[in-house]
Amino acid sequence: MLTNYSGDVYRMFLRENELTNDVLKRAGKAKALDSLPVLVFTATEQYKESQKEKYRKSGIDPEKQVQLWFDMQKELKELSSNGKQMIMNASHGTIITKKENADAINKEILLLAESIGKKN
């Protein structure tokens, strides 16, 4: 639980959720992003086994939840004619904390930034 760490961590978590919800609401209204560049980084591991077990006890199929997540991320990429999705062998955390994943993400972001710079 985040409250076990500190008030600062918990407040950061609340702020992140607020920002994420705002972005998702705006994104939900978008029907197309034309050729706006979109990078989507998708982690293959969504839930730890303990979380999967909690879902199962609540009558939720965690595998279906993962498929819904993948489908949503693919749909996000497809809103743009210039969208790219990278499926990474990682979890929600290790997608950025594992060095090789962070390196791959940084490389894609830098390539995108360079391509935008060349167009302007």
C-alpha positions as a Python dict, from the first residue, in 0.01 Angstrom:
ca = {
    (1, 'M'): (0, 0, 0),
    (2, 'L'): (133, 341, -95),
    (3, 'T'): (37, 496, 238),
    (4, 'N'): (302, 277, 400),
    (5, 'Y'): (576, 480, 229),
    (6, 'S'): (501, 846, 299),
    (7, 'G'): (244, 1117, 255),
    (8, 'D'): (448, 1256, -35),
    (9, 'V'): (431, 925, -222),
    (10, 'Y'): (59, 898, -159),
    (11, 'R'): (-7, 1256, -276),
    (12, 'M'): (202, 1190, -588),
    (13, 'F'): (-8, 879, -653),
    (14, 'L'): (-332, 1077, -618),
    (15, 'R'): (-202, 1352, -849),
    (16, 'E'): (-90, 1095, -1108),
    (17, 'N'): (-435, 934, -1101),
    (18, 'E'): (-603, 1273, -1141),
    (19, 'L'): (-386, 1357, -1442),
    (20, 'T'): (-433, 1012, -1592),
    (21, 'N'): (-811, 1039, -1558),
    (22, 'D'): (-808, 1381, -1726),
    (23, 'V'): (-601, 1248, -2017),
    (24, 'L'): (-823, 942, -2054),
    (25, 'K'): (-1139, 1157, -2060),
    (26, 'R'): (-993, 1375, -2335),
    (27, 'A'): (-865, 1071, -2526),
    (28, 'G'): (-1206, 907, -2501),
    (29, 'K'): (-1355, 1197, -2698),
    (30, 'A'): (-1100, 1168, -2981),
    (31, 'K'): (-1215, 986, -3290),
    (32, 'A'): (-890, 1033, -3482),
    (33, 'L'): (-550, 1186, -3433),
    (34, 'D'): (-484, 1226, -3806),
    (35, 'S'): (-108, 1195, -3855),
    (36, 'L'): (-12, 1308, -3504),
    (37, 'P'): (277, 1084, -3395),
    (38, 'V'): (172, 838, -3126),
    (39, 'L'): (399, 596, -2944),
    (40, 'V'): (236, 325, -2734),
    (41, 'F'): (450, 108, -2508),
    (42, 'T'): (265, -204, -2395),
    (43, 'A'): (387, -427, -2114),
    (44, 'T'): (314, -799, -2153),
    (45, 'E'): (281, -862, -1778),
    (46, 'Q'): (-12, -673, -1629),
    (47, 'Y'): (-76, -850, -1300),
    (48, 'K'): (120, -1046, -1043),
    (49, 'E'): (-21, -1386, -955),
    (50, 'S'): (-154, -1254, -623),
    (51, 'Q'): (-352, -984, -807),
    (52, 'K'): (-483, -1239, -1056),
    (53, 'E'): (-607, -1451, -765),
    (54, 'K'): (-788, -1151, -612),
    (55, 'Y'): (-957, -1084, -944),
    (56, 'R'): (-1061, -1446, -983),
    (57, 'K'): (-1215, -1444, -632),
    (58, 'S'): (-1415, -1137, -737),
    (59, 'G'): (-1539, -1315, -1050),
    (60, 'I'): (-1310, -1124, -1288),
    (61, 'D'): (-1105, -1312, -1547),
    (62, 'P'): (-758, -1149, -1539),
    (63, 'E'): (-672, -1287, -1882),
    (64, 'K'): (-974, -1112, -2032),
    (65, 'Q'): (-868, -792, -1854),
    (66, 'V'): (-522, -818, -2010),
    (67, 'Q'): (-673, -872, -2355),
    (68, 'L'): (-896, -566, -2307),
    (69, 'W'): (-586, -365, -2214),
    (70, 'F'): (-399, -483, -2523),
    (71, 'D'): (-701, -405, -2744),
    (72, 'M'): (-732, -54, -2598),
    (73, 'Q'): (-365, 17, -2651),
    (74, 'K'): (-384, -108, -3010),
    (75, 'E'): (-689, 111, -3068),
    (76, 'L'): (-500, 411, -2930),
    (77, 'K'): (-214, 350, -3172),
    (78, 'E'): (-458, 318, -3461),
    (79, 'L'): (-616, 658, -3393),
    (80, 'S'): (-317, 801, -3579),
    (81, 'S'): (-189, 716, -3923),
    (82, 'N'): (152, 775, -3764),
    (83, 'G'): (106, 547, -3462),
    (84, 'K'): (350, 286, -3341),
    (85, 'Q'): (307, 25, -3069),
    (86, 'M'): (594, -156, -2901),
    (87, 'I'): (502, -465, -2705),
    (88, 'M'): (763, -513, -2437),
    (89, 'N'): (838, -817, -2223),
    (90, 'A'): (792, -624, -1899),
    (91, 'S'): (551, -531, -1622),
    (92, 'H'): (393, -193, -1554),
    (93, 'G'): (700, -101, -1349),
    (94, 'T'): (983, -275, -1532),
    (95, 'I'): (876, -126, -1863),
    (96, 'I'): (1071, 182, -1750),
    (97, 'T'): (1286, 65, -1457),
    (98, 'K'): (1465, -220, -1635),
    (99, 'K'): (1761, -67, -1817),
    (100, 'E'): (1713, -239, -2152),
    (101, 'N'): (1345, -140, -2157),
    (102, 'A'): (1421, 220, -2062),
    (103, 'D'): (1691, 230, -2332),
    (104, 'A'): (1447, 102, -2597),
    (105, 'I'): (1180, 353, -2494),
    (106, 'N'): (1430, 640, -2487),
    (107, 'K'): (1555, 542, -2832),
    (108, 'E'): (1201, 547, -2976),
    (109, 'I'): (1122, 882, -2815),
    (110, 'L'): (1446, 1036, -2944),
    (111, 'L'): (1380, 901, -3296),
    (112, 'L'): (1032, 1048, -3284),
    (113, 'A'): (1165, 1385, -3163),
    (114, 'E'): (1429, 1387, -3439),
    (115, 'S'): (1171, 1308, -3707),
    (116, 'I'): (948, 1591, -3582),
    (117, 'G'): (1247, 1828, -3578),
    (118, 'K'): (1333, 1744, -3940),
    (119, 'K'): (978, 1823, -4052),
    (120, 'N'): (979, 2169, -3892),
}
